[in-house]
Amino acid sequence: MSIKNVTTYLSEYFQIFVGIVLTSLGLKAFLLPNGFLDGGVTGIALLVRTQVDINMSYLLLVFSIPFLILGYFTVSKRIVIKSIISILGLALFIHLENFQTITNDKLLISIFGGLLVGSGIGIAIRNGSVLDGSEILGVYLNDKFGLSIGKIVLFFNIILFTITAFVVSVEVALYSILTYIIAAKVTDTVIEGFEDFIGVTIVSRKHKIIKKAILEELGVGLTIYKGSSGFGSNGKSEDFDIIHSIINRIDIKKMYRIVQNLDENAFIVEFDVNSVKGGVLRHYINKKKNKKLPII
């Protein structure tokens, strides 16, 4: 194994360790002492903990086992191994940690408990591990029945919080829903990053000057496809370039203005981008002002 691979592995496991620490801090310092719940398997363990006097770490391990077994048949073995190590680590930290309750304010408990748990889960997922088995259930049902993973997890948690309302109290259920929403949003942010990118496809007969204007004024990278247009089976056809680019959402209005000023009839398709790696995203291609690029 090369030094680069060893460094990558160590970096991944160190980040997972950080995720475990953050998650356990959110549970032990905020949620657990106040009887609040998060979603997923952690939420099930917290709910059972409110009814029986069993160590939270044991409950987390027991309720994670069925999902890990399911994961063995649905996701890669590497993810399962990492998840087993992560869940064992989380259970160990919960068992050994002795954090003092930081606040008794229920709103602060929901907000900061959700922030810490969401951050920890997000860091773990970003490094190929799972701290909560409900995501594995979502992957399995998605593969089996084609159901959305997000909807599966949401339905799972609706059942959990409904039971909480009856078993504990409606107030705890409502605060737990708030905790879950915050944790879910923070998890997504950690996984996808803080920058929000948009994919754009532009079809125009004036593609040459539009390409030049986008390069000069936005400074983003472009991918060019060859295309043709026409109408009907025997209609007029014309070859032209199709412009494709990924830009920051902040620049989307400016991009529209650039294109509309050059061609009011340009066809523009905008779509969400979940993950972006490589390419020219954050750096301007032409940093020198007033430097003109040739029309190509």
Disulfide bonds with the S-S distance in Angstrom:
none
